[in-house]
Amino acid sequence: MTTFRFNFSGEDNNKLEETKENESIVWLDSEEIVPDKQIKSIDETVTHAKMFACGDVEIGHIVVSEAKASIEESGLKNAVELAEKEHSDLIAGKYEGGLKIWECTYDLIQYLEENETEIKFQNQNVLDLGCGAGILGIYAFLNDSNVTFQDYNKEVLEYFTIPNVLLNIEDEENREKEIKRCKFYSGDWDSFNKLLPSSELFDIILTSETIYNECNYEKLITLFMGRLSKDGAAYVAAKTYYFGVGGGVRQFEQKLQQNGKLNCEVCWKSTGGIQREILKITHK
């Protein structure tokens, strides 16, 4: 089983060996998750809440340990426990880090806030790809978008993402109505892309820390090509390089250039610490 360690120590694993292991991974099929039971049990589920804060943006989310407890004896729990035992953030094909709020999420929220006059969310169709806690999608939702949340593990959506969306709907009496502006899908990107109606397009696609695995670049680019609206834009927030994995911004840019059907520009770079960037991707 392949494990990815985001330890930033500079130690690089054998890339060829990891690629061979990735080829044998059976990726999870996509399915739509309907938030019925979460609506009924949200007040019991959320006994505590924490706040994601970035500048003036505050988004509530349940405590990760509570989400883990709710997962009970599922296969995801076993994968999460193995990841923790191995001091790893991911178990490829089993658990893709959805119970963690990644650093680049803060970068992308700040960028969206600073460019709010240019990036309009009202009445837009938005995809939060690899959503995890759903912070990016909730930001879009609170700015009057219709949002599709996608994460690899359905348990992450059931016990973390959906409760977080419900937590941020202040009008409790309208929770059931408001959450109809959202859809939730689990599974692999290729399967997710095939499951969506052929006519479904997104004006904005937001994704944070999802380009660590080069084996998934083709799936991601195919999704961008087929699901971005004509004048839409995808914003990819990521670390410039993921030590121990081999992926990163330059590798993803190279794959996009080889594809030749999408424009890509670096629209933001960090100024210190671990290097981080945001890519803006549009149709040519």
Steps between C-alpha positions, in 0.01 A plus 500: 500500500634842404523763771577866436687694766479878475792555737682767290834364618638493149523121505375366166361147467555285194256649251501203262418263782208717614368526143493121467311471828252766389426306184367213711268718710128438462347848530157542659197546276310825531157528657272785597450549873157638597511692833175372654626350825739789563217754488308303762794444733709816459415642843606175665807451281650842551566522871803720447617714213822669399550800278702518181615862498680674215491879512135600520381155394370272775361156419386258768596133488461206732798371696694242299512260794119502512482420129740211554291373791187509285666290234498208746622169361498585129777417258598866501563485874742215441674697226522815716644299788757346267591847366551626854704193593720551193529876574354562155228733373375263231448136416471499121170364375370453856516836678589824322544741791142627520498538879763774495473868409801550276725806513432620146129532578587816694693634200209447263240652735720806544550527123125476434434770760763732355356453150130508587428771242639278223387154619122508534321218681138611498280254307807315373541122483807412705688173547707444816722217379665284766299705747582333834357733763330694221646839596537622140155382400339646812664834420338486155169385651497792745558727201182372333640230271358159420773262613600143421728350763720207396729294721656160452358340817123496548547482877679836490196650326252332735671580831704812426406695185120486518484581875734794434271638229197464727688666784544812285130535417393746768127470436433159655144487368626531142785249520319243289416760235840669495705183471316419178740750343769239568582157363750251639696233314763251615749292305775520243514800264463290186194322640358830630540663160313213334223502762412868455236586238671576170358854499628593849757781484663714766579871486762466774698196612691529828753243618773502763796262536374247247799479263736301722451179299615523137308181417175697533596799283333366187171447685511852640580665168228299323253618763605863452463473122155340515347678797618861487247729335614695194608804703561310825818480707658238723720609791755245617678577828802283569850478634764557236645156572383206713809332643480124519231486233636663185201715409472877508416814307776474237415137425131586464580798276707273279211255467266786408744622236520151351122490484492835322128572540498715812660829601688505829649792692649541845275762659652492851823393672597489866785720615652284774512158662395195303435624146134503401321619186157542344439412136215644295388267222264595217402378155709616203 
